[in-house]
Amino acid sequence: MNINIKRELLLPALQRANGVIEKRQAIPILSNVLFQCEAQQLIITATDTEVEVNTTISIGTQDQTKVALPARKLFDICKELPENADIKIDISEKQAKIKSGKSRFTLALSSAQEFPKIGDFDTLCEFDLDVGLLKDLIDKTEFAMALQDVRHYLNGLLLEVSSETIKTVATDGHRLAMAEKRIKVNPRELIQSIIPRKGILEISRLLSSFDKSSKVNLMIGTNHFKVMVKNEVSLTTKLLEGSFPNYKKVIPMQTSTPLFIGKEILKGGLNRAAVLASDRNPLVKMNITEELVMVTGSNHEQEEAVEELEAEYSGQSMEVGFNASYLQDILQAISSDSVRIDLQGADASCLVSVPNNEDLTYVVMPMRI
């Protein structure tokens, strides 16, 4: 059979597919993309058995076929072709011949029967959101996910859906990030699903390719989570097993004497102080007094950077140590001009939030000075 398609339609689909496919595969079939033609549509599928992405493209052929082609080679070919190129793929029993202009390529095929499916999907809850809203929830929290932690349930993002809110929560045991939005959904009960790190990264990448005002359909199942945009692109990921920690217990109360400081002021001070902090242990000391925060970074070579930052504070003076990168990640995620910091003491967790905004909550554990 023949498939005629524009490069500008095929290339984004192959790009999404290669994002899911691992570079080194123990199972050869997983280095392929599945081409499935039916009802004048071409469905392109890639999976690593944990995450699956599908792109549906309208084509002019009525033929039906299902074949597996080498993903990286096909993507590289398509990428090197000129813009707006017409691509013709002639599929026979064992080969795919690709023609575009004066270019000719021949690729070996693999059996589509060996291509794995990610599993059956049972829907517990389904609803639509703006792409921008979901992307914002992920952007505000994904940085706090653990990386290869033995507590596997921390290596992902908690998605919590109730009748009035949707929340994303991430923690690596040293910091916690929580974002929430008001929505109207009618789940049968409170739903808590842990989406693995790779699934979150691929969903975020997928959402970035669409306009923020577009609608994304979310389907939450017992073992899977699926997003679909414009009925054209869908991504399904398996969920992590286990129970996410009770995040509400680790969020400290607000104090009566919070510290208020400009985001860019604190961000700049941390960035400069961290230049001379230890690479392995980027500790910065914050000496907090009335109207002034002194940020100090030093290392084992007796080098030191000191920043004096104006702030609004009326509580007791204290000195607290923090991992600079943890605070920098929070400030990068916050879009407001000002930051509120509630400090309980040098050994207690610190609450970081946005003034007059209950949608964002961050918790950071201090470091021993």
Disulfide bonds with the S-S distance in Angstrom:
none
